[in-house]
Amino acid sequence: MINEQIKERIISIVGTENFDDSKVGRLTYSYDATPNFQALPDGVVSPRNTEEVAELVKVCNEHHIPVVPRGAGSNLCGGTCPTEGGLVFLFKHMNEILEIDEENLTATVQPGVITLDLINAVEAKGLFFPPDPGSMKTSTIGGNINENSGGLRGLKYGVTRDYVIALEIVLANGSIIRTGGKLAKDVAGYDFTRLYVGSEGTLGIVTEATLKLVPIPETKKTMLALYEDLEAAATTVSKIIANKIIPATLEFLDQATLKVVEDYAKIGLPTDAKAVLLIEQDGAPEVVERDIKKIADLCTEENAVSVQIAKTKAEAEALTTARRAALSALARLKPTTILEDATVPRSQVANMVKAINEIAEKYQLNICTFGHAGDGNLHPTVPTDARNKEEMERVEKAFEEIFEKAIELGGTITGEHGVGIMKAPYLELKLGQEGIAAMKAIKTALDPNNIMNPGKIFAKDSRKRVVIGQ
Amino acid sequence: MTTLQEQQVIQDRFKERMDEDELLNCMRCGFCLPSCPTYITSGFKESHSPRGRIALMKAVVDGLIEPDEDFETSLNQCLGCRACEPVCPSGVNYGHLLEEARDIINQNKKHSLPVRTVRKAVFEGLFPHQNRMRNFTGLLGFYQRSGLQKVARATGIMKLFPESLATMERVLPKVPTMKEMKNRPRFLPAEAPETKKVAFFTGCLMDTMFLETNNATMKLLQLAGCEIIIPESQNCCGALHGHSGEKNGSKELAKKNIQAFEDLDVDYIITNAGGCGAFLVDYDHLLKDDPAWKERALAFKNKIKDITEILFEVRFHEKVKLELPFQIVTYQDSCHLRNVMKTAAAPRALLQAIEGIEFKEMKDADRCCGSAGIYNIVESEMSMQILDYKMEQTKATHASTVVTANPGCLLQMKLGIEREGLNEKMRAVHIVDLLMEAVK
């Protein structure tokens, strides 16, 4: 697809050292963290600034070459897998924190900045950037914005979307636009900032972002509540919220997940409990103290067998770090690990957990469940083997039912991982035909040649497939 | 260069020999990326990361790509530091995959004549034979003591060698005499109320070039109340072979070592080189397909312990007064000691027990220094970039003493100090040598 002439044009923009079409170069950008998706791009390019991005996109638009912007490739929906070939864009040269503005409480960054580096940089100034996806040690802000990543602190603080206030974007025709500003209020026209956050690279390339920061909470306390019964844990979640407490973190892990996480982290997790809740509250010391006490009481009322409060910061950190590793730790069990992130209203968490267990039973599958229970975002995960076709069929059917149940309970097919290619066939379930048509109209208007990350979000056909076939 | 025909053979061997379950165990989450020195140093190149390298191995198995020149480069540039393993939630044994891949490539590729000759001399002629190691080290001693070294330096002949090799020549320790190397003890009694019976794995380089460090190790063990047996029939651990695609050579060495130690009535087998120790604890994997040896290898493996671990375990630092004049001390982890043997806390605790010094942790002490066996010679450019970063972190601690726990790291840190022109202000020492100093 990229002939010699086009290749020369690309090289004339970025230089030979920033273009790679070797087999090895292409192979190593043919995948992301999504199981069962792999496709070689035609080339990989590393622009050094916004102007180069714009020039490259113009070439791609002219020759209808797919453009796939990629952060660290840690997403879980096949969002950065170049399924239609084309050019993968890397942002390793565009990885500066341009400014931390302590008067306006904002940070302006390039897309290649690693999430944790930003978090550390702003915390050094007594500020706080709450979105903390599990992969934050390696993921980039650009990737987070494109996928609208969530994390453990979503319940109280929201997700990436809630912290992006301005963007610089290269459109599919190569023009550069700026949206929003360092503004608390801004109603000048359509809210393009919000539209682009979570657009998965299908509408343009984010080349700079201004992020909202908040003052860092004074203190934090972490606790673990142990249960003999899955549903009791889930009920506690709704109960805490109903009592008008919003913890910073309210995570759920079932026994199977606990076991593998402990296998990896070796921090003495209670692997004999059927389920645990990992709860964190932050804020002013007196508020944290009061809330944690109240939460502990609620857990006990709901039959928690024990409630343990982390004694040191290190102990607390070990717990949250272990939780972040849950998905990858589950990969220990079987060669293939398929996970979903069906999300329901908080009040329905117990019902959803129950439904997942019934579905697992029905299809004779081992489904491990963990997730951000506090915001209704669960991660039912099936350790399986892609080589076992018969079992994969059952996995597919089980997930279809899980999605349907989530929608029935007023939920959605994906809470934070994105649609990508993996969940594209199910989008209609959530949006309906008209909803899809409206979204497609936006896509066509902004990217008439369909070069921006083609094949993502919108399914080619409505065959419902998450894990079988590609 | 690998010919197309060789590539075909390598591809076929990959299909036969690579552990598919282990390759599939990598779920590509990317948690390993921030731990990989070559990923970071190469400017975040996925092909220079553990995830990328595993994907490449799998692609060769699947027939998606051929094992071409770029593929080899990607694997060659891996330090083998295995920092990706402890951070991998799925528990992928990356080191095993790498070792197998390198062995397949090396065994099925025709090296140029000079390379072949050197490899044969080193892997078959030198390292497996402790007497030859002594002779070789003896030659080095002759070079150092005869005045030849002075002549070589004065004539500038060293300038003809690659920069890192020339600097390396300057930082090599003063080697012992032949006589010292030959008369090695075979048994040493405890010099304190007895705590443990141990065997000492002397290592090939450690018992020649770093003889002083071995002597200090044994002395510390004695002071800690250990009775020591040093079997004569032991030999090189085989790590150098294993990491360079000479798996069969390392299996032979492993079997000899197992034999040398298995009938001894000891609690532990002690090593003082992280690189050797990590290879020794992997003998059960190395010999996994050999039913006659698997169990014996496992029994051997279970006894391996680093010197710092045993000193810590018998509370040496609480029983013996350790004191030094004031100096800032920092510690550079040996990758294999930390990532494979999981020894990281013990050396730090021992250092912190020395009175009079200030222990200062450097940033990223757990990141490889770029030594990695012979990596600093064969992949000199990447190695020196990694070393430059390491020296930045070392300097930031204002330490005058950099402590390591493996001979390769020790030489590399000496190299770093020499390159920075810090000879007057900073020294690099093996942890047992510093502890010995603190005892006196």
Interface residues (C-beta under 8 A of the other chain):
Chain A: S22 K23 V24 G25 L27 T28 Y29 S30 Y31 D32 A33 T34 P35 Q38 L40 A72 G73 S74 L90 K92 I114 S135 K137 T138 S139 V261 D263 Y264 A325 A326 L327 S328 A329 A331 R332 P335 T336 T337 A386
Chain B: D21 L24 N25 C26 M27 R28 C29 G30 F31 L33 P34 G43 F44 K45 E46 S47 S49 G52 A55 L56 A59 L64 I65 E66 D68 D70 F71 T73 S74 C88 P89 S90 G91
